[in-house]
Amino acid sequence: MIESKLLDELARKLAEAVPPGLQDFQRDVEKNFRAVLSSTFAKLDLVTREEFDLQQAVLARTRMKLEHLATQVASLEEQIGLSKTPQESQKAPEEKLIE
């Protein structure tokens, strides 16, 4: 979720853009901007950069494990004579998954 600090900063900047004659209403406008921004961001189901980076690292580790396991399976299949053709065992794991 978006940090409260970021929402406050956006709401403040939008409220500062209000013409000087309406400065009396600036606090109310800022509060309303914050509420609208908060509900809009909540609907977008956003994640923080830290959460994104963490999930990206998890995905990279998972991909490496998958490639290692695919290599092990191919090796074991070859050892017991289940390998269909030598060409298939040389394909990248992603290509095998797509088929």
C-alpha positions as CSV (number, residue, x, y, z in Angstrom):
1,M,0.0,0.0,0.0
2,I,1.1,3.6,-0.6
3,E,2.8,5.2,2.4
4,S,0.8,7.8,4.3
5,K,3.7,10.3,3.9
6,L,3.4,10.1,0.1
7,L,-0.4,10.7,0.3
8,D,0.1,13.7,2.6
9,E,2.6,15.2,0.3
10,L,0.4,14.7,-2.8
11,A,-2.6,16.2,-1.0
12,R,-0.5,19.1,0.2
13,K,0.8,19.9,-3.3
14,L,-2.7,19.7,-4.7
15,A,-4.1,22.0,-2.0
16,E,-1.3,24.5,-2.6
17,A,-2.4,24.8,-6.2
18,V,-5.7,26.2,-5.0
19,P,-5.9,29.9,-5.9
20,P,-5.0,32.4,-3.1
21,G,-8.6,33.6,-2.7
22,L,-9.6,30.1,-1.6
23,Q,-6.8,29.7,1.0
24,D,-9.5,29.6,3.7
25,F,-10.7,26.3,2.3
26,Q,-7.2,24.9,1.8
27,R,-7.4,22.6,4.9
28,D,-10.7,21.2,3.9
29,V,-9.6,20.8,0.3
30,E,-6.4,19.1,1.4
31,K,-8.3,16.7,3.6
32,N,-10.7,15.9,0.7
33,F,-7.8,15.4,-1.7
34,R,-6.2,13.0,0.8
35,A,-9.4,11.0,1.2
36,V,-9.9,10.8,-2.6
37,L,-6.2,9.8,-3.2
38,S,-6.3,7.2,-0.5
39,S,-9.4,5.5,-1.8
40,T,-8.2,5.7,-5.4
41,F,-4.8,4.1,-4.5
42,A,-6.6,1.4,-2.4
43,K,-8.7,0.5,-5.5
44,L,-5.5,0.2,-7.6
45,D,-4.1,-2.5,-5.2
46,L,-0.6,-1.1,-5.4
47,V,2.5,-2.4,-3.6
48,T,5.5,-0.7,-2.3
49,R,8.9,-0.8,-4.1
50,E,10.3,-2.9,-1.3
51,E,7.5,-5.5,-1.6
52,F,8.0,-5.5,-5.4
53,D,11.8,-6.0,-5.1
54,L,11.3,-8.8,-2.5
55,Q,8.8,-10.7,-4.8
56,Q,11.2,-10.2,-7.8
57,A,14.0,-11.8,-5.8
58,V,11.7,-14.7,-4.7
59,L,10.8,-15.2,-8.4
60,A,14.4,-15.2,-9.5
61,R,15.3,-17.8,-6.8
62,T,12.3,-19.9,-7.8
63,R,13.3,-19.7,-11.5
64,M,16.8,-20.9,-10.7
65,K,15.5,-23.8,-8.6
66,L,13.1,-24.8,-11.4
67,E,15.9,-24.8,-14.0
68,H,18.1,-26.9,-11.6
69,L,15.2,-29.4,-11.0
70,A,14.5,-29.6,-14.8
71,T,18.1,-30.4,-15.4
72,Q,18.0,-33.1,-12.7
73,V,14.9,-34.6,-14.1
74,A,16.3,-34.7,-17.6
75,S,19.5,-36.3,-16.3
76,L,17.5,-39.0,-14.3
77,E,15.3,-39.7,-17.3
78,E,18.3,-40.1,-19.5
79,Q,19.9,-42.5,-16.9
80,I,16.8,-44.8,-16.9
81,G,16.2,-44.5,-20.6
82,L,13.1,-42.4,-20.6
83,S,14.5,-39.6,-22.7
84,K,12.6,-39.3,-26.0
85,T,15.3,-37.7,-28.1
86,P,18.6,-36.0,-27.4
87,Q,17.2,-32.7,-28.8
88,E,14.5,-32.5,-26.2
89,S,16.9,-32.8,-23.3
90,Q,18.9,-29.8,-24.7
91,K,15.9,-27.5,-24.7
92,A,15.7,-24.7,-22.1
93,P,13.2,-25.4,-19.3
94,E,11.0,-22.6,-20.5
95,E,10.6,-24.1,-23.9
96,K,9.6,-27.5,-22.3
97,L,6.9,-25.8,-20.2
98,I,5.4,-24.0,-23.2
99,E,4.9,-27.2,-25.1
